[in-house]
Amino acid sequence: MNELNRIGIFMKKRIFYILPVIILVGGFLIMQLLAGMKEEPERRAPSRPAKRVLSEIVTMGQTPTTVMALGRLVSSEPVQIISEVSGVLEGGDVPFKPGERFRRGDLLVRIDDRQARLTLNSTKSDFLNALASVLPELKVDHPDAYRMWQTYFDRCGFDGKLEQLPEVNDRKVKLLLTRFNVYKLFYAAQNLEITLEKHSFRAPFDGAIVSTALRQGSTARSGSVLGEIISLQDMELEVPVPAEDLSWIDRGAAVSLTSKEFPGTWTGRISRIGGSVDRQTQTVPVYIDVRGNGTPLYEGMYLRAEIPGRPVEEGTIVPRRALYEEKFVYVVQDWRLERRDISIVRRYPESVVVSDGLRNGDTLVTELMQGVSPGMPARARFNSPQGEDGE
């Protein structure tokens, strides 16, 4: 009996410890069953905000082009002064020094001409003596010719140049003048007049003295270099242009010229284009006549030339920052980014001219974007008053 009581008590204790475990396990299973029967709510991807991008409206139409080049200004008329006679150098109307400017017709420098002038006057004297000897015979045998030659004789002098001899058609008069050496002495005097002129150097244009080899008081010899002068009226700019750009140049249009060192703007015209390509640079020289606008021009100064080019009939200018891989751009279409492949016909440092790939009225993205792809939400933002934020 006692044994049965102990077994009963033992069984009651086991039931007391096991029952809570059974209840917990059963409750957990029931919860899992109920949870499996409940429908799981639909998951939504988090919405991505639209990217605000700087944009502009595309306007397709005739687009002007330019060819940019940098060149050095030189005088189109550099002149080296070389003496053809000998003598002591004398001053002229302006100091014969580098940097001095002069006007057309100014006496730049003179070589002592006293001996040449005396020799000329001596020959003129012989010529007039010969003419005076023939006049009495002309008066007797050829009165008509006498009056013409007497008038010529009266006009001759030692201060000015000899006039051209009267035209002679009568053979006898011509023989008579030849016998008295009139022709020989006349041409000898003319030759000396030319030699006398070579003692003076007058400016053929408005310009400046670039360099001088001799100064006043020095002795010049035949063949001596006295100096170099340049014209400041006819300046020329030589610019190297890439061979591929030659077909774009409008040769008849005015060229705009600017300088970084000197204020002002000048204009020019293309005078000629070189006929060969530089092997190293693959450029062709283009020569531009430069016209002054009152601002001084200096030989050797560098000028930037903006040469008008042929217009693109249907195109638009796109900033380089809007290009991707130099072949496509983004536009905002239906609040999303859309990729457009483009055709570039002209390239500049800051922009390009596009002829195909864009349409009139497109909203072109003009800022550089990172980590974007077609289809991303976008909202246009304009800097100009052509439109407000948005498309």
Rosetta blueprint (number, residue, H / E / L):
1 M L
2 N H
3 E H
4 L H
5 N H
6 R H
7 I H
8 G H
9 I H
10 F H
11 M H
12 K H
13 K H
14 R H
15 I H
16 F H
17 Y H
18 I H
19 L H
20 P H
21 V H
22 I H
23 I H
24 L H
25 V H
26 G H
27 G H
28 F H
29 L H
30 I H
31 M H
32 Q H
33 L H
34 L H
35 A H
36 G H
37 M H
38 K L
39 E L
40 E L
41 P L
42 E L
43 R L
44 R L
45 A L
46 P L
47 S L
48 R L
49 P L
50 A L
51 K E
52 R E
53 V E
54 L E
55 S E
56 E E
57 I E
58 V L
59 T L
60 M L
61 G E
62 Q E
63 T E
64 P E
65 T E
66 T E
67 V E
68 M E
69 A E
70 L E
71 G E
72 R E
73 L E
74 V E
75 S E
76 S L
77 E L
78 P L
79 V E
80 Q E
81 I E
82 I E
83 S L
84 E L
85 V L
86 S L
87 G E
88 V E
89 L E
90 E E
91 G E
92 G L
93 D L
94 V L
95 P L
96 F L
97 K L
98 P L
99 G L
100 E L
101 R E
102 F E
103 R L
104 R L
105 G L
106 D L
107 L E
108 L E
109 V E
110 R E
111 I E
112 D L
113 D L
114 R H
115 Q H
116 A H
117 R H
118 L H
119 T H
120 L H
121 N H
122 S H
123 T H
124 K H
125 S H
126 D H
127 F H
128 L H
129 N H
130 A H
131 L H
132 A H
133 S H
134 V H
135 L H
136 P H
137 E H
138 L H
139 K H
140 V H
141 D H
142 H L
143 P H
144 D H
145 A H
146 Y H
147 R H
148 M H
149 W H
150 Q H
151 T H
152 Y H
153 F H
154 D H
155 R H
156 C L
157 G L
158 F L
159 D L
160 G L
161 K L
162 L L
163 E L
164 Q L
165 L L
166 P L
167 E L
168 V L
169 N L
170 D L
171 R H
172 K H
173 V H
174 K H
175 L H
176 L H
177 L H
178 T H
179 R H
180 F L
181 N L
182 V H
183 Y H
184 K H
185 L H
186 F H
187 Y H
188 A H
189 A H
190 Q H
191 N H
192 L H
193 E H
194 I H
195 T H
196 L H
197 E H
198 K L
199 H L
200 S E
201 F E
202 R E
203 A L
204 P L
205 F L
206 D L
207 G E
208 A E
209 I E
210 V E
211 S E
212 T E
213 A L
214 L L
215 R L
216 Q L
217 G L
218 S L
219 T E
220 A E
221 R L
222 S L
223 G L
224 S L
225 V E
226 L E
227 G E
228 E E
229 I E
230 I E
231 S E
232 L L
233 Q L
234 D L
235 M E
236 E E
237 L E
238 E E
239 V E
240 P E
241 V E
242 P E
243 A H
244 E H
245 D H
246 L H
247 S H
248 W H
249 I E
250 D L
251 R L
252 G L
253 A L
254 A L
255 V E
256 S E
257 L E
258 T E
259 S L
260 K L
261 E L
262 F L
263 P L
264 G L
265 T E
266 W E
267 T E
268 G E
269 R E
270 I E
271 S E
272 R E
273 I E
274 G L
275 G L
276 S L
277 V L
278 D L
279 R L
280 Q L
281 T L
282 Q L
283 T E
284 V E
285 P E
286 V E
287 Y E
288 I E
289 D E
290 V E
291 R E
292 G L
293 N L
294 G L
295 T L
296 P L
297 L L
298 Y L
299 E L
300 G L
301 M L
302 Y E
303 L E
304 R E
305 A E
306 E E
307 I E
308 P E
309 G E
310 R E
311 P E
312 V E
313 E E
314 E E
315 G E
316 T E
317 I E
318 V E
319 P E
320 R H
321 R H
322 A H
323 L L
324 Y E
325 E L
326 E L
327 K L
328 F E
329 V E
330 Y E
331 V E
332 V E
333 Q E
334 D L
335 W L
336 R E
337 L E
338 E E
339 R E
340 R E
341 D E
342 I L
343 S E
344 I E
345 V E
346 R E
347 R E
348 Y L
349 P L
350 E L
351 S E
352 V E
353 V E
354 V E
355 S E
356 D E
357 G L
358 L L
359 R L
360 N L
361 G L
362 D L
363 T E
364 L E
365 V E
366 T L
367 E L
368 L L
369 M L
370 Q L
371 G L
372 V L
373 S L
374 P L
375 G L
376 M L
377 P E
378 A E
379 R E
380 A E
381 R E
382 F E
383 N L
384 S L
385 P L
386 Q L
387 G L
388 E L
389 D L
390 G L
391 E L
